Amino acid sequence: MIYRICFIFLLGLSCLSWKTSWALAPIESLVLGNFSESYSENETDPLNYVFSRDKNLGKKEEAFKRELALYRGFYEEGKNLNNYCKETRPVRYSTEWEKVQVMRSLLSEIQYIGLDLTARAIPQYAKALEFTREEYSNLVDNLVGNYCSANLSVISKKELKNNLLIKFDKENSFRLPTVKGNPLFPDNLDSYLPPKAAIEQEFKYTVKLFQSTCSWGGNPTNPGLLVPILKNPALMSFFFRQMDNRAIEWKELDNSVFTKEDKSTVQVWCDNLICRRTIPETFYNKVFYSVGGTNFTEDLRRLYCEDLRLLDYKPNQNDERLAKMMKSITFDEENFINSQFIALITGVPDFLLRGEKFNQGLETLRSSIDFTWNKWAKAQTELQGRELYFEEPLTLELVERNQYFSIFSPHFKVAFDVNLGEFDRIAQRLGKVRVVFNVNVQKSFLRYYREALKDLDPSDKAERERLLKRFKAQISSDVQSARTKFLLPPWKGDLEQLIATELTEQMLSVADRNFKMEGSGFQAIPIELNYGLFALKYINHQKTVQQNHTK
């Protein structure tokens, strides 16, 4: 779980604001409550300069930052529960029956919320995957008929089936987990996580979550497929808050989170085997506290530490299908069922679950880091675009040949640096932005040209100049074509002369056995332009001036 928390928060996850009514009973602001429209930066944050772009965020974008803090709180509460269990905290009730009733009510709470969320999400996923009405109906018949316990108490199987079908046939406002439109996420996430594959993965584990919750038959001593959920501290902290009318809230001044009273949460209580959602007044009149206990959340946390966090499956041989599922479920499946449960509660998808392979998580994480810094860099460039003064001209300078050419393995090319001042000239090619275009020269001409120069009398300068002009004519069209593709071409003079002269010297420096220019056709010779940082800044400035001039 620690890896998943680190991954999610480095990725920049933020919960989507949501108000929703539940299928089994209307509830609003189940997890996050109402969001304020303002956010105060912590002025002591050492990264304020780096992330100064956020100071100009609008109201909507500020709300995303608030939601991120609340989503962080969802996991922090789980971490707090784990730390709470580091000390032995026994819980005792006056009778075993009272403890059984509290445990049954807790499991019914999980079942209620799990069924409600999946009953709303499954039809939405089915629509997204273009299920026909017949295909969806068959899926519902299979799920309810084969995986729901005959002792289901929080809702009848008939009503549950009707809910699943109605939500498919009619408009369903439930919003699937998504970060689309969230400015805190990379724009190119879909290139790492194809949307259809992501939906299929989420649908798969939503169905497994439905099977896990619906198959429990009301026995608190054997939670069946609910075991992974009961062992997850973040989820259990959420259910504890629901049962005790608590919700996570956010403090603007220091970006901290805390819990507060919320009368709209889900509270399920069981009278013997009959479990129903109740109002707070009824719930607190019926609930059993531990011996000496006065805080219901404290009792639930002690129950988790003592009885739930180390639970294991107890296959019932009377139900071979469920027993087989318990024995075959993998560690990854358990965690993905939990993460999809959290995603449905919060509206934030699990990006590890969405990927086809685990190593895609690293690519997704890197995309977010690149996104953050690139966005900051662009903002800084625009902000400071007019703050530099340029006293030196932009120059196109030939790179020393030994930087890229060898006479023993000749691959002909010409490299130039586009520099502005001494700082750009410190290094050739290294740390510069590279642009490459090709000039295409006939191989037969290159063979002829090289042989003609080798046989030429060194004193015959006129013939040498004539041959060089023919070489320039071979490359002139490609050079001029490349020039038209630059918004601000870095040269104005006779670049063909420089290229032809450099290539001539390269060809003459190569031994005959290493000069391989066989066959017919054209030889593509790369021309490399390496832009220094100050040169780029100058070009950006010139472009800005041109744009302002045309307005």
C-alpha positions as CSV (number, residue, x, y, z in Angstrom):
1,M,0.0,0.0,0.0
2,I,2.9,2.4,0.7
3,Y,4.2,2.0,-2.9
4,R,0.7,2.7,-4.2
5,I,0.4,5.9,-2.0
6,C,3.8,7.2,-3.2
7,F,2.9,6.4,-6.8
8,I,-0.5,8.2,-6.7
9,F,0.8,11.3,-5.0
10,L,3.9,11.7,-7.2
11,L,1.6,11.4,-10.1
12,G,-0.2,14.5,-8.9
13,L,-3.6,12.8,-8.2
14,S,-6.4,15.0,-7.2
15,C,-9.9,13.9,-6.3
16,L,-12.7,15.0,-8.5
17,S,-15.4,17.0,-6.8
18,W,-18.6,15.0,-6.7
19,K,-22.0,15.2,-5.2
20,T,-24.1,12.1,-5.9
21,S,-27.2,10.3,-4.8
22,W,-26.9,6.6,-4.0
23,A,-29.1,4.0,-5.6
24,L,-30.1,2.4,-2.4
25,A,-30.6,5.6,-0.4
26,P,-30.0,9.3,-1.3
27,I,-26.7,10.6,0.2
28,E,-24.8,13.8,-0.7
29,S,-21.1,14.6,-0.3
30,L,-20.3,11.1,1.0
31,V,-16.6,11.5,1.2
32,L,-15.4,14.9,0.4
33,G,-18.2,17.3,1.4
34,N,-18.6,20.7,-0.1
35,F,-15.5,22.4,-1.5
36,S,-14.5,26.0,-0.8
37,E,-13.5,28.2,-3.7
38,S,-10.3,29.6,-2.4
39,Y,-6.9,28.3,-1.4
40,S,-4.1,30.1,0.5
41,E,-0.5,29.2,-0.5
42,N,1.8,28.4,2.3
43,E,4.3,31.2,1.9
44,T,7.1,29.3,3.7
45,D,7.1,26.5,1.0
46,P,10.6,26.4,-0.4
47,L,9.1,25.2,-3.8
48,N,6.9,28.2,-4.1
49,Y,9.2,29.7,-6.7
50,V,9.3,26.5,-8.8
51,F,5.5,26.2,-8.7
52,S,4.8,29.9,-8.9
53,R,2.6,29.2,-12.0
54,D,-0.1,28.0,-9.6
55,K,-0.6,31.5,-8.1
56,N,-2.5,32.4,-11.2
57,L,-4.8,29.4,-11.2
58,G,-8.5,30.2,-11.4
59,K,-11.3,29.2,-9.0
60,K,-11.8,25.8,-10.7
61,E,-8.1,24.9,-10.6
62,E,-7.8,25.9,-7.0
63,A,-10.6,23.5,-6.2
64,F,-8.5,20.7,-7.7
65,K,-5.7,21.5,-5.2
66,R,-8.2,21.3,-2.3
67,E,-9.5,18.0,-3.6
68,L,-6.0,16.7,-3.7
69,A,-5.5,17.5,0.0
70,L,-8.7,15.7,0.8
71,Y,-7.7,12.6,-1.2
72,R,-4.4,12.6,0.6
73,G,-6.4,12.6,3.8
74,F,-8.2,9.4,2.7
75,Y,-4.9,7.6,2.7
76,E,-3.5,9.4,5.7
77,E,-6.4,8.1,7.8
78,G,-5.4,4.6,6.7
79,K,-1.8,5.2,7.8
80,N,-3.0,6.6,11.1
81,L,-5.0,3.4,11.6
82,N,-1.9,1.2,10.9
83,N,0.0,3.3,13.5
84,Y,-2.8,2.9,16.0
85,C,-2.5,-0.9,15.8
86,K,1.2,-0.8,16.8
87,E,0.1,-1.0,20.4
88,T,-2.0,-3.7,21.8
89,R,-5.6,-2.4,22.3
90,P,-8.0,-5.1,23.3
91,V,-11.8,-4.5,23.0
92,R,-14.4,-6.3,25.2
93,Y,-18.1,-6.2,25.0
94,S,-20.5,-7.1,27.8
95,T,-21.7,-10.1,25.8
96,E,-20.4,-11.9,22.7
97,W,-23.7,-11.3,21.0
98,E,-23.2,-7.5,21.2
99,K,-19.8,-7.9,19.5
100,V,-21.3,-10.1,16.8
101,Q,-24.0,-7.4,16.1
102,V,-21.4,-4.7,15.8
103,M,-19.3,-6.8,13.4
104,R,-22.4,-7.8,11.4
105,S,-23.4,-4.1,11.1
106,L,-19.9,-3.2,10.0
107,L,-19.8,-5.8,7.3
108,S,-23.3,-4.8,6.2
109,E,-22.1,-1.2,5.9
110,I,-19.3,-2.4,3.5
111,Q,-21.8,-4.5,1.6
112,Y,-24.3,-1.7,1.3
113,I,-21.8,0.9,0.0
114,G,-20.1,-1.7,-2.2
115,L,-23.3,-2.8,-3.9
116,D,-24.5,0.7,-4.3
117,L,-21.4,1.9,-6.0
118,T,-21.0,-1.2,-8.3
119,A,-24.8,-1.1,-9.2
120,R,-24.2,2.4,-10.5
121,A,-20.7,1.8,-12.1
122,I,-21.3,-1.5,-13.9
123,P,-24.0,-0.1,-16.3
124,Q,-21.8,2.9,-17.0
125,Y,-18.8,0.7,-17.9
126,A,-21.1,-1.5,-20.0
127,K,-22.3,1.5,-22.0
128,A,-18.7,2.7,-22.4
129,L,-17.8,-0.7,-23.8
130,E,-20.8,-0.7,-26.0
131,F,-22.7,-3.7,-24.5
132,T,-26.0,-4.5,-26.2
133,R,-29.1,-4.7,-24.0
134,E,-29.0,-8.5,-24.3
135,E,-25.4,-8.8,-23.4
136,Y,-25.8,-6.6,-20.4
137,S,-29.0,-8.5,-19.2
138,N,-27.1,-11.8,-19.4
139,L,-24.2,-10.3,-17.4
140,V,-26.7,-9.1,-14.7
141,D,-28.5,-12.4,-14.6
142,N,-25.1,-14.2,-14.1
143,L,-23.9,-11.8,-11.4
144,V,-27.0,-11.7,-9.3
145,G,-28.0,-15.3,-9.9
146,N,-24.7,-16.9,-9.3
147,Y,-22.8,-14.6,-6.9
148,C,-25.3,-13.0,-4.6
149,S,-26.0,-14.7,-1.3
150,A,-29.5,-16.0,-0.7
151,N,-29.2,-14.4,2.8
152,L,-28.6,-10.9,1.3
153,S,-30.2,-8.5,3.8
154,V,-29.4,-4.9,2.9
155,I,-31.4,-5.2,-0.3
156,S,-33.4,-8.0,-2.0
157,K,-31.8,-9.7,-5.0
158,K,-34.9,-8.8,-7.1
159,E,-34.5,-5.1,-6.3
160,L,-30.7,-5.2,-6.9
161,K,-31.3,-6.7,-10.3
162,N,-33.8,-4.1,-11.2
163,N,-31.4,-1.3,-10.1
164,L,-28.7,-2.7,-12.4
165,L,-31.1,-2.9,-15.3
166,I,-32.7,0.5,-14.8
167,K,-29.4,2.2,-14.5
168,F,-28.5,0.8,-17.9
169,D,-31.8,1.6,-19.6
170,K,-32.1,5.1,-18.3
171,E,-29.8,8.0,-17.9
172,N,-27.2,7.3,-15.1
173,S,-25.5,10.4,-13.7
174,F,-22.8,8.3,-11.9
175,R,-19.4,9.6,-13.0
176,L,-16.7,6.9,-13.5
177,P,-13.2,7.6,-12.1
178,T,-11.5,10.1,-14.4
179,V,-9.0,12.9,-14.4
180,K,-10.1,14.3,-17.8
181,G,-10.0,18.1,-17.7
182,N,-7.9,18.2,-14.6
183,P,-5.1,20.7,-15.1
184,L,-2.9,19.0,-12.5
185,F,-2.5,15.9,-14.7
186,P,-0.4,15.4,-17.9
187,D,-2.3,16.0,-21.1
188,N,-0.7,12.9,-22.7
189,L,-1.8,10.3,-20.2
190,D,-3.9,8.5,-22.8
191,S,-0.7,7.7,-24.8
192,Y,0.5,5.7,-21.9
193,L,-2.9,4.3,-20.9
194,P,-5.2,3.7,-23.8
195,P,-8.7,4.6,-22.8
196,K,-10.5,1.4,-23.9
197,A,-7.9,-0.8,-22.2
198,A,-8.2,1.2,-19.0
199,I,-12.0,1.0,-19.0
200,E,-11.8,-2.8,-19.5
201,Q,-9.4,-3.2,-16.6
202,E,-11.6,-1.0,-14.3
203,F,-14.8,-2.9,-15.4
204,K,-13.1,-6.2,-14.7
205,Y,-12.3,-5.3,-11.1
206,T,-15.6,-3.5,-10.6
207,V,-17.3,-6.9,-11.4
208,K,-15.0,-8.7,-9.0
209,L,-15.8,-6.1,-6.3
210,F,-19.6,-6.7,-6.9
211,Q,-18.9,-10.5,-6.5
212,S,-17.0,-9.9,-3.3
213,T,-19.7,-7.8,-1.6
214,C,-22.8,-9.5,-2.9
215,S,-21.6,-13.0,-2.0
216,W,-21.4,-12.3,1.8
217,G,-24.3,-14.0,3.5
218,G,-24.5,-12.1,6.8
219,N,-22.1,-14.3,8.9
220,P,-19.7,-12.0,10.8
221,T,-17.4,-14.8,11.6
222,N,-16.8,-15.7,8.0
223,P,-16.6,-12.5,5.8
224,G,-15.9,-14.6,2.7
225,L,-14.5,-12.5,-0.2
226,L,-14.7,-9.3,1.9
227,V,-11.4,-10.3,3.5
228,P,-9.1,-8.1,1.4
229,I,-11.4,-5.1,2.0
230,L,-11.4,-5.7,5.8
231,K,-7.6,-5.8,5.9
232,N,-7.2,-2.5,4.0
233,P,-6.7,0.3,6.6
234,A,-7.6,3.2,4.2
235,L,-10.9,1.6,3.3
236,M,-11.8,0.6,6.8
237,S,-11.0,4.1,8.1
238,F,-13.5,5.4,5.5
239,F,-16.2,2.9,6.7
240,F,-15.6,3.8,10.3
241,R,-16.1,7.5,9.5
242,Q,-19.3,6.6,7.7
243,M,-20.7,4.7,10.6
244,D,-19.8,7.4,13.1
245,N,-21.0,10.5,11.1
246,R,-17.5,11.8,10.4
247,A,-16.0,13.2,7.2
248,I,-12.6,14.5,6.1
249,E,-12.3,18.3,5.9
250,W,-9.5,20.6,4.8
251,K,-7.8,23.6,6.6
252,E,-6.9,26.2,4.0
253,L,-4.2,28.0,6.0
254,D,-1.7,25.1,6.4
255,N,-3.1,22.6,3.9
256,S,-3.8,20.1,6.6
257,V,-6.8,17.8,6.9
258,F,-9.0,16.8,9.8
259,T,-12.3,15.1,10.5
260,K,-15.6,16.8,11.3
261,E,-19.2,15.7,12.0
262,D,-21.3,15.0,9.0
263,K,-24.9,13.8,9.5
264,S,-25.3,12.7,5.9
265,T,-23.0,9.6,6.0
266,V,-24.2,6.0,5.6
267,Q,-25.1,4.2,8.8
268,V,-26.3,0.6,8.6
269,W,-27.4,-1.3,11.7
270,C,-28.5,-4.9,12.1
271,D,-31.3,-6.1,14.3
272,N,-30.3,-9.8,14.6
273,L,-30.1,-10.8,10.9
274,I,-32.0,-7.9,9.4
275,C,-29.7,-5.1,8.3
276,R,-31.0,-1.7,7.1
277,R,-29.7,1.8,6.7
278,T,-30.9,4.1,9.6
279,I,-30.9,7.7,10.5
280,P,-28.4,8.9,13.1
281,E,-30.8,9.1,16.0
282,T,-31.9,5.5,15.5
283,F,-28.4,4.3,15.0
284,Y,-27.0,5.8,18.2
285,N,-29.9,4.5,20.2
286,K,-29.2,0.9,19.0
287,V,-25.4,0.8,18.8
288,F,-23.4,-1.2,21.3
289,Y,-20.3,0.2,22.9
290,S,-17.5,-1.8,24.3
291,V,-17.1,-2.1,28.1
292,G,-15.9,1.3,29.3
293,G,-16.0,2.7,25.8
294,T,-17.7,6.0,24.9
295,N,-16.4,6.6,21.4
296,F,-17.8,4.4,18.6
297,T,-14.9,5.1,16.2
298,E,-12.4,4.0,18.9
299,D,-14.3,0.7,19.4
300,L,-14.2,0.1,15.6
301,R,-10.5,0.8,15.4
302,R,-9.8,-1.6,18.3
303,L,-11.9,-4.3,16.5
304,Y,-9.9,-3.7,13.3
305,C,-6.6,-4.1,15.2
306,E,-7.7,-7.2,17.2
307,D,-9.9,-9.1,14.8
308,L,-9.8,-7.8,11.2
309,R,-6.3,-6.7,10.0
310,L,-4.9,-10.3,10.1
311,L,-8.0,-12.1,8.7
312,D,-7.7,-15.0,6.3
313,Y,-10.2,-16.7,4.1
314,K,-12.4,-19.4,5.5
315,P,-13.6,-21.4,2.5
316,N,-17.0,-23.0,3.0
317,Q,-17.0,-26.3,1.3
318,N,-20.8,-26.1,1.0
319,D,-20.2,-23.4,-1.7
320,E,-17.6,-24.9,-4.0
321,R,-17.7,-21.9,-6.4
322,L,-16.8,-19.3,-3.7
323,A,-14.3,-21.7,-2.1
324,K,-12.5,-22.0,-5.4
325,M,-12.4,-18.2,-5.8
326,M,-10.9,-17.8,-2.3
327,K,-8.2,-20.3,-3.0
328,S,-7.3,-18.9,-6.5
329,I,-7.4,-15.2,-5.8
330,T,-3.9,-13.6,-6.1
331,F,-2.2,-10.8,-4.1
332,D,-2.5,-8.5,-7.1
333,E,-6.2,-9.1,-7.5
334,E,-6.8,-8.4,-3.9
335,N,-5.1,-5.1,-4.1
336,F,-6.7,-4.1,-7.4
337,I,-10.2,-4.9,-6.0
338,N,-9.4,-2.5,-3.1
339,S,-8.0,0.2,-5.3
340,Q,-11.0,0.1,-7.6
341,F,-13.2,0.4,-4.6
342,I,-11.3,3.5,-3.5
343,A,-11.5,4.8,-7.1
344,L,-15.3,4.5,-7.2
345,I,-15.6,6.2,-3.8
346,T,-13.3,9.1,-4.6
347,G,-13.6,9.4,-8.3
348,V,-9.8,9.2,-8.8
349,P,-8.7,6.2,-11.0
350,D,-5.9,3.9,-10.0
351,F,-3.3,4.2,-12.7
352,L,-1.5,1.0,-11.8
353,L,-4.7,-0.9,-12.4
354,R,-5.3,0.8,-15.7
355,G,-2.0,-0.3,-17.2
356,E,-1.5,-3.6,-19.0
357,K,1.9,-4.1,-17.3
358,F,3.3,-3.0,-14.0
359,N,6.3,-1.2,-15.7
360,Q,3.8,1.2,-17.3
361,G,3.5,2.7,-13.9
362,L,7.0,4.1,-14.2
363,E,6.3,5.6,-17.6
364,T,3.1,7.2,-16.2
365,L,5.0,8.6,-13.2
366,R,7.7,10.0,-15.4
367,S,5.1,11.6,-17.7
368,S,3.7,13.5,-14.7
369,I,7.1,14.8,-13.5
370,D,7.9,15.9,-17.1
371,F,4.5,17.6,-17.4
372,T,5.0,19.6,-14.2
373,W,8.5,20.8,-15.0
374,N,7.7,21.5,-18.7
375,K,4.7,23.5,-17.7
376,W,6.8,25.5,-15.2
377,A,9.5,26.0,-17.8
378,K,7.1,27.3,-20.4
379,A,5.5,29.7,-17.9
380,Q,9.0,31.0,-16.9
381,T,10.0,31.5,-20.5
382,E,6.9,33.5,-21.3
383,L,7.2,35.5,-18.1
384,Q,10.8,36.5,-18.7
385,G,10.6,36.6,-22.5
386,R,11.4,40.3,-22.7
387,E,13.9,40.6,-19.9
388,L,17.1,39.9,-21.8
389,Y,19.1,42.4,-23.9
390,F,21.1,41.0,-26.8
391,E,24.4,42.8,-27.6
392,E,26.0,40.1,-29.8
393,P,24.8,38.7,-33.1
394,L,23.5,35.3,-33.7
395,T,26.2,33.2,-35.4
396,L,26.3,29.9,-37.3
397,E,29.6,28.2,-36.5
398,L,31.0,25.0,-37.9
399,V,31.6,22.3,-35.3
400,E,35.1,20.7,-35.1
401,R,35.1,17.6,-37.3
402,N,36.5,15.3,-34.7
403,Q,33.3,15.8,-32.6
404,Y,31.3,13.7,-35.0
405,F,33.4,12.3,-37.9
406,S,36.0,9.5,-38.2
407,I,38.1,8.7,-41.2
408,F,38.0,5.0,-40.3
409,S,34.2,4.7,-40.3
410,P,33.1,7.5,-42.5
411,H,29.5,8.6,-42.2
412,F,29.4,11.9,-43.9
413,K,27.6,14.7,-42.1
414,V,28.1,18.4,-41.3
415,A,27.4,19.9,-37.8
416,F,26.9,23.5,-37.0
417,D,26.3,25.3,-33.7
418,V,23.9,28.2,-33.5
419,N,25.4,30.4,-30.9
420,L,24.8,33.8,-29.2
421,G,27.8,34.9,-27.2
422,E,30.5,33.1,-25.2
423,F,28.2,31.1,-23.0
424,D,26.8,29.2,-26.0
425,R,30.4,28.7,-27.3
426,I,31.6,27.0,-24.1
427,A,30.6,23.6,-25.5
428,Q,30.1,22.3,-29.0
429,R,27.0,20.3,-29.6
430,L,26.7,19.2,-26.0
431,G,23.6,20.4,-24.1
432,K,22.1,22.0,-27.1
433,V,18.8,21.6,-28.9
434,R,19.4,19.6,-32.1
435,V,17.7,20.0,-35.5
436,V,18.6,17.8,-38.5
437,F,17.8,18.0,-42.2
438,N,19.2,16.0,-45.1
439,V,20.8,16.9,-48.4
440,N,20.6,14.2,-51.0
441,V,23.5,13.8,-53.4
442,Q,23.8,11.4,-56.3
443,K,26.3,8.6,-55.4
444,S,27.7,8.6,-58.9
445,F,28.5,12.3,-58.5
446,L,30.2,11.8,-55.2
447,R,32.4,9.1,-56.7
448,Y,33.2,11.3,-59.8
449,Y,33.8,14.4,-57.6
450,R,36.2,12.6,-55.3
451,E,38.2,11.1,-58.1
452,A,38.3,14.4,-60.0
453,L,39.7,16.2,-57.0
454,K,42.3,13.5,-56.4
455,D,43.6,13.7,-60.0
456,L,43.4,17.5,-60.1
457,D,46.5,19.6,-60.3
458,P,46.8,21.6,-57.0
459,S,47.6,24.7,-59.0
460,D,44.4,24.5,-61.1
461,K,42.2,26.7,-58.8
462,A,39.7,27.4,-61.6
463,E,38.9,23.8,-62.1
464,R,38.6,23.2,-58.4
465,E,36.2,26.1,-58.1
466,R,34.1,24.7,-61.0
467,L,33.9,21.3,-59.4
468,L,32.9,23.0,-56.1
469,K,30.1,24.9,-57.8
470,R,28.8,21.7,-59.3
471,F,28.7,20.2,-55.8
472,K,26.9,23.2,-54.5
473,A,24.3,22.9,-57.2
474,Q,23.7,19.3,-56.1
475,I,22.7,20.4,-52.6
476,S,21.3,23.8,-53.2
477,S,17.7,22.7,-53.6
478,D,17.6,20.7,-50.3
479,V,19.3,23.5,-48.4
480,Q,16.8,26.1,-49.6
481,S,13.9,23.8,-49.0
482,A,15.0,23.3,-45.4
483,R,15.4,27.0,-44.9
484,T,11.7,27.6,-45.7
485,K,10.7,25.4,-42.8
486,F,12.4,27.5,-40.2
487,L,10.3,30.3,-38.7
488,L,13.5,32.2,-38.1
489,P,16.3,30.7,-40.3
490,P,19.6,30.8,-38.5
491,W,21.6,31.7,-41.7
492,K,21.3,34.3,-44.4
493,G,24.5,33.7,-46.5
494,D,25.9,30.9,-48.6
495,L,25.4,27.9,-46.4
496,E,25.9,25.6,-49.4
497,Q,29.5,26.9,-49.7
498,L,30.2,25.9,-46.1
499,I,28.6,22.5,-46.5
500,A,30.3,21.7,-49.8
501,T,33.7,22.7,-48.5
502,E,33.4,20.7,-45.3
503,L,32.2,17.6,-47.2
504,T,35.0,17.9,-49.7
505,E,37.6,17.8,-47.0
506,Q,35.9,14.9,-45.3
507,M,35.8,12.8,-48.5
508,L,39.5,13.6,-49.3
509,S,40.6,12.6,-45.8
510,V,39.1,9.1,-46.2
511,A,41.2,6.2,-47.5
512,D,40.0,4.5,-50.7
513,R,39.3,1.3,-48.9
514,N,37.0,3.1,-46.5
515,F,35.1,5.2,-49.0
516,K,32.0,3.2,-49.8
517,M,29.7,4.9,-52.2
518,E,28.6,1.9,-54.3
519,G,25.6,1.6,-56.5
520,S,23.2,4.2,-57.9
521,G,20.6,6.5,-56.3
522,F,21.1,9.2,-53.7
523,Q,23.1,9.4,-50.6
524,A,21.4,11.2,-47.7
525,I,23.9,13.4,-45.8
526,P,22.6,14.9,-42.5
527,I,23.1,18.6,-41.8
528,E,22.9,19.2,-38.0
529,L,22.1,22.5,-36.3
530,N,22.7,22.7,-32.6
531,Y,21.0,25.6,-30.9
532,G,22.5,27.1,-27.7
533,L,20.3,28.2,-24.9
534,F,21.0,31.9,-25.4
535,A,20.5,31.6,-29.2
536,L,17.1,30.0,-28.5
537,K,16.2,32.8,-26.1
538,Y,17.2,35.4,-28.8
539,I,15.1,33.6,-31.5
540,N,12.1,33.5,-29.1
541,H,12.5,37.2,-28.4
542,Q,12.7,38.0,-32.1
543,K,9.6,36.0,-32.8
544,T,7.7,37.8,-30.0
545,V,8.7,41.1,-31.4
546,Q,7.5,40.1,-34.9
547,Q,4.1,38.9,-33.5
548,N,3.7,42.1,-31.6
549,H,4.6,44.1,-34.7
550,T,1.9,42.4,-36.8
551,K,-0.9,43.0,-34.3
